[in-house]
Amino acid sequence: MQRILNCRTSDFSQSVTAEELKQAISASEGRVIMAEVAAGAAPLYGEVTNGELLCAFGADLLLVKGMDCQTQKIQGCDGLRHFKQLTGRLVGVSFEVLADNAPENPRAWDPAQLEQVAEADFYCLTAYDKPGVTAARARAAVAQLRALTNKLILVAKFYGAGLADADTYAGFVAAGADGVIVPAPSSYRGASEPRVEQVLSAIRTAGGLAITTISSSQEGADEETVRQIALASKRCGADVYNFGDAGVAGMADPQAVYTLSMAVRGKRHTWVRMAASRLR
């Protein structure tokens, strides 16, 4: 698993297929941590990028958010390729799904943008609770992206009123997504453990990876809160635990990543992940 989740440092142009990455994540038995990095946020400490800091505290996958696909600018480094080299991790790029009549946005999903970020190891389509950004719109974006790549595709659809029904999330897998991101228990209004468990079960039954996310600034919550959310997510059957980018300086609090890691995979897996060379 670790050889897949680490970048292949001998050849950073070598791509990892969706099936390879899904198998590696499934084999980890609910021990994979993903963390988002806001491309435009200055590093917490100038000596390293936020991605390097998150990896040092146990993150397996990094998801870059808010990046201009044309410039590929990520604060603290020289673009997406350099970011991958510095972190030694598989790095994904997030696109925001917008309504059909929305103004052009260099960070939004557009098939024309895909070639610009071919260095990415996986992609995420994020659909916020905005007018015109429906589940159907997100499914259409997934299907469009699936037709253009064999890399892993994740999708996150958020609702201001809470979670949608389980069939809605399973529908993203049917449209071509490899994994679906939903709010972790107690991290979002209405995200009770029974409801999240039902949604994750539907996603997995449909053949997708079930991913819970700690967002809405709880990325910076106290350690006990993070620990309880982590354990609830594991009880619900999460394959991957994701952190949003609103903890500190455009990323999760690194201590929160460490706390979650210790809760869901213990000292052995956490410390090995933190210490392992990129060549392993």
FIKOL-288668 format. One line per field, with one value per residue (C-alpha): residue number from 1; y, x, z; residue in one letter. Coordinates in steps of 0.1 Angstrom, whole numbers, padded with zeros to 4 digits. Example, Ala and Ser with C-alpha at 12.3 -4.5 7.8 and 13.67 -1.06 7.14 Angstrom:
// residues 2
pos <- c(1, 2) .
Y <- c(-0045, -0011) .
X <- c(0123, 0137) .
Z <- c(0078, 0071) .
code <- c(A, S) .
END
This chain:
// residues 280
pos <- c(1, 2, 3, 4, 5, 6, 7, 8, 9, 10, 11, 12, 13, 14, 15, 16, 17, 18, 19, 20, 21, 22, 23, 24, 25, 26, 27, 28, 29, 30, 31, 32, 33, 34, 35, 36, 37, 38, 39, 40, 41, 42, 43, 44, 45, 46, 47, 48, 49, 50, 51, 52, 53, 54, 55, 56, 57, 58, 59, 60, 61, 62, 63, 64, 65, 66, 67, 68, 69, 70, 71, 72, 73, 74, 75, 76, 77, 78, 79, 80, 81, 82, 83, 84, 85, 86, 87, 88, 89, 90, 91, 92, 93, 94, 95, 96, 97, 98, 99, 100, 101, 102, 103, 104, 105, 106, 107, 108, 109, 110, 111, 112, 113, 114, 115, 116, 117, 118, 119, 120, 121, 122, 123, 124, 125, 126, 127, 128, 129, 130, 131, 132, 133, 134, 135, 136, 137, 138, 139, 140, 141, 142, 143, 144, 145, 146, 147, 148, 149, 150, 151, 152, 153, 154, 155, 156, 157, 158, 159, 160, 161, 162, 163, 164, 165, 166, 167, 168, 169, 170, 171, 172, 173, 174, 175, 176, 177, 178, 179, 180, 181, 182, 183, 184, 185, 186, 187, 188, 189, 190, 191, 192, 193, 194, 195, 196, 197, 198, 199, 200, 201, 202, 203, 204, 205, 206, 207, 208, 209, 210, 211, 212, 213, 214, 215, 216, 217, 218, 219, 220, 221, 222, 223, 224, 225, 226, 227, 228, 229, 230, 231, 232, 233, 234, 235, 236, 237, 238, 239, 240, 241, 242, 243, 244, 245, 246, 247, 248, 249, 250, 251, 252, 253, 254, 255, 256, 257, 258, 259, 260, 261, 262, 263, 264, 265, 266, 267, 268, 269, 270, 271, 272, 273, 274, 275, 276, 277, 278, 279, 280) .
Y <- c(0000, 0025, 0022, 0032, 0060, 0074, 0092, 0071, 0094, 0078, 0090, 0117, 0115, 0079, 0079, 0058, 0044, 0046, 0009, 0008, 0036, 0021, -0013, 0004, 0023, -0007, -0028, -0002, -0012, 0023, 0038, 0064, 0101, 0128, 0165, 0196, 0224, 0258, 0268, 0305, 0304, 0313, 0285, 0284, 0283, 0297, 0270, 0243, 0241, 0233, 0200, 0190, 0199, 0178, 0148, 0150, 0146, 0116, 0126, 0100, 0119, 0157, 0175, 0210, 0234, 0267, 0264, 0283, 0256, 0279, 0290, 0260, 0283, 0268, 0290, 0280, 0261, 0262, 0246, 0212, 0191, 0207, 0202, 0165, 0163, 0181, 0161, 0126, 0120, 0114, 0148, 0155, 0187, 0199, 0215, 0234, 0224, 0256, 0262, 0263, 0301, 0309, 0332, 0317, 0307, 0293, 0270, 0256, 0223, 0227, 0200, 0224, 0227, 0190, 0190, 0218, 0196, 0163, 0160, 0154, 0118, 0121, 0146, 0158, 0176, 0197, 0210, 0234, 0244, 0272, 0280, 0257, 0234, 0204, 0167, 0162, 0189, 0172, 0138, 0153, 0167, 0133, 0116, 0142, 0138, 0100, 0100, 0120, 0102, 0068, 0084, 0083, 0106, 0118, 0139, 0160, 0174, 0196, 0207, 0236, 0216, 0186, 0153, 0141, 0107, 0077, 0071, 0105, 0098, 0063, 0080, 0097, 0063, 0052, 0083, 0073, 0085, 0062, 0077, 0101, 0126, 0132, 0151, 0131, 0124, 0156, 0177, 0191, 0200, 0168, 0145, 0119, 0087, 0065, 0088, 0089, 0051, 0046, 0069, 0053, 0018, 0029, 0043, 0011, -0011, 0009, 0001, 0034, 0045, 0060, 0091, 0113, 0149, 0171, 0206, 0238, 0248, 0218, 0210, 0232, 0217, 0204, 0170, 0152, 0165, 0153, 0120, 0113, 0123, 0100, 0070, 0077, 0078, 0045, 0029, 0041, 0023, 0051, 0041, 0075, 0104, 0138, 0172, 0205, 0235, 0258, 0248, 0270, 0288, 0270, 0235, 0214, 0219, 0194, 0183, 0174, 0151, 0134, 0130, 0115, 0092, 0079, 0073, 0053, 0035, 0037, 0044, 0018, 0029, 0066, 0067, 0046, 0069, 0099, 0084, 0064, 0075, 0084, 0055, 0028) .
X <- c(0000, 0027, 0045, 0013, 0004, 0039, 0049, 0071, 0101, 0119, 0093, 0069, 0052, 0041, 0003, -0016, -0048, -0081, -0081, -0046, -0053, -0087, -0071, -0044, -0069, -0092, -0062, -0055, -0087, -0098, -0063, -0059, -0058, -0063, -0057, -0066, -0041, -0054, -0032, -0034, -0026, 0009, 0027, 0023, 0061, 0081, 0107, 0083, 0051, 0019, 0018, 0052, 0040, 0008, 0028, 0051, 0022, 0007, -0012, -0012, -0029, -0029, -0057, -0049, -0079, -0084, -0055, -0056, -0051, -0033, -0006, -0006, 0006, 0008, 0023, 0057, 0068, 0071, 0038, 0021, 0051, 0074, 0048, 0047, 0085, 0087, 0060, 0065, 0028, 0001, -0015, -0050, -0065, -0100, -0123, -0154, -0186, -0205, -0240, -0243, -0246, -0218, -0190, -0157, -0134, -0099, -0105, -0138, -0144, -0140, -0129, -0104, -0086, -0078, -0047, -0032, -0032, -0022, 0005, -0023, -0026, -0064, -0092, -0120, -0152, -0166, -0202, -0212, -0247, -0252, -0281, -0280, -0253, -0276, -0268, -0277, -0251, -0225, -0233, -0230, -0196, -0185, -0196, -0178, -0145, -0148, -0149, -0116, -0094, -0086, -0074, -0093, -0123, -0137, -0169, -0181, -0217, -0226, -0260, -0268, -0297, -0275, -0270, -0289, -0305, -0282, -0293, -0281, -0246, -0246, -0257, -0224, -0207, -0231, -0221, -0184, -0170, -0145, -0152, -0177, -0169, -0196, -0195, -0181, -0204, -0209, -0190, -0221, -0256, -0277, -0247, -0256, -0237, -0267, -0273, -0236, -0233, -0263, -0248, -0214, -0229, -0248, -0216, -0196, -0225, -0224, -0187, -0172, -0148, -0166, -0148, -0157, -0145, -0139, -0147, -0164, -0134, -0134, -0101, -0088, -0109, -0095, -0079, -0107, -0133, -0112, -0106, -0143, -0152, -0124, -0137, -0173, -0162, -0144, -0174, -0195, -0171, -0150, -0123, -0106, -0106, -0104, -0095, -0107, -0085, -0099, -0079, -0048, -0031, -0051, -0049, -0059, -0041, -0013, -0018, -0054, -0041, -0018, -0046, -0069, -0042, -0034, -0071, -0079, -0045, -0025, 0011, 0027, 0010, 0012, 0049, 0059, 0039, 0056, 0091, 0090, 0114, 0098, 0119, 0099) .
Z <- c(0000, 0010, -0023, -0041, -0017, -0019, -0051, -0074, -0070, -0099, -0124, -0113, -0147, -0141, -0134, -0109, -0123, -0104, -0099, -0085, -0060, -0050, -0043, -0022, -0002, 0003, 0014, 0042, 0060, 0070, 0077, 0049, 0057, 0031, 0038, 0018, 0010, 0000, -0029, -0022, 0015, 0027, 0045, 0082, 0085, 0056, 0056, 0043, 0024, 0042, 0023, 0037, 0072, 0069, 0056, 0085, 0109, 0090, 0059, 0031, 0003, -0004, -0022, -0035, -0035, -0051, -0076, -0108, -0134, -0158, -0134, -0111, -0083, -0049, -0022, -0010, -0041, -0079, -0089, -0089, -0100, -0075, -0047, -0055, -0054, -0020, -0003, -0018, -0018, -0043, -0049, -0062, -0076, -0066, -0091, -0080, -0098, -0107, -0122, -0160, -0161, -0136, -0146, -0158, -0130, -0134, -0104, -0116, -0134, -0171, -0195, -0211, -0177, -0174, -0197, -0176, -0144, -0160, -0132, -0107, -0094, -0088, -0090, -0068, -0079, -0052, -0054, -0027, -0017, -0043, -0067, -0097, -0082, -0079, -0075, -0112, -0121, -0100, -0116, -0151, -0142, -0129, -0161, -0181, -0162, -0162, -0200, -0201, -0175, -0159, -0127, -0094, -0092, -0060, -0055, -0026, -0027, 0003, 0015, 0038, 0054, 0061, 0044, 0014, 0011, 0007, -0029, -0039, -0028, -0044, -0076, -0079, -0080, -0107, -0127, -0126, -0093, -0075, -0041, -0024, 0004, 0030, 0064, 0092, 0122, 0143, 0118, 0101, 0110, 0110, 0105, 0131, 0132, 0121, 0090, 0081, 0085, 0061, 0035, 0037, 0034, 0002, -0013, -0006, -0018, -0051, -0054, -0043, -0015, 0015, 0027, 0057, 0060, 0089, 0076, 0086, 0106, 0129, 0113, 0141, 0169, 0202, 0202, 0220, 0196, 0166, 0183, 0188, 0153, 0140, 0160, 0149, 0113, 0117, 0133, 0103, 0079, 0064, 0040, 0040, 0065, 0049, 0065, 0050, 0046, 0073, 0103, 0103, 0073, 0046, 0060, 0090, 0122, 0119, 0155, 0145, 0117, 0142, 0167, 0141, 0129, 0164, 0170, 0138, 0132, 0164, 0171, 0148, 0116, 0125, 0133, 0104, 0081, 0096, 0094, 0061, 0033, 0000, -0015, 0004) .
code <- c(M, Q, R, I, L, N, C, R, T, S, D, F, S, Q, S, V, T, A, E, E, L, K, Q, A, I, S, A, S, E, G, R, V, I, M, A, E, V, A, A, G, A, A, P, L, Y, G, E, V, T, N, G, E, L, L, C, A, F, G, A, D, L, L, L, V, K, G, M, D, C, Q, T, Q, K, I, Q, G, C, D, G, L, R, H, F, K, Q, L, T, G, R, L, V, G, V, S, F, E, V, L, A, D, N, A, P, E, N, P, R, A, W, D, P, A, Q, L, E, Q, V, A, E, A, D, F, Y, C, L, T, A, Y, D, K, P, G, V, T, A, A, R, A, R, A, A, V, A, Q, L, R, A, L, T, N, K, L, I, L, V, A, K, F, Y, G, A, G, L, A, D, A, D, T, Y, A, G, F, V, A, A, G, A, D, G, V, I, V, P, A, P, S, S, Y, R, G, A, S, E, P, R, V, E, Q, V, L, S, A, I, R, T, A, G, G, L, A, I, T, T, I, S, S, S, Q, E, G, A, D, E, E, T, V, R, Q, I, A, L, A, S, K, R, C, G, A, D, V, Y, N, F, G, D, A, G, V, A, G, M, A, D, P, Q, A, V, Y, T, L, S, M, A, V, R, G, K, R, H, T, W, V, R, M, A, A, S, R, L, R) .
END
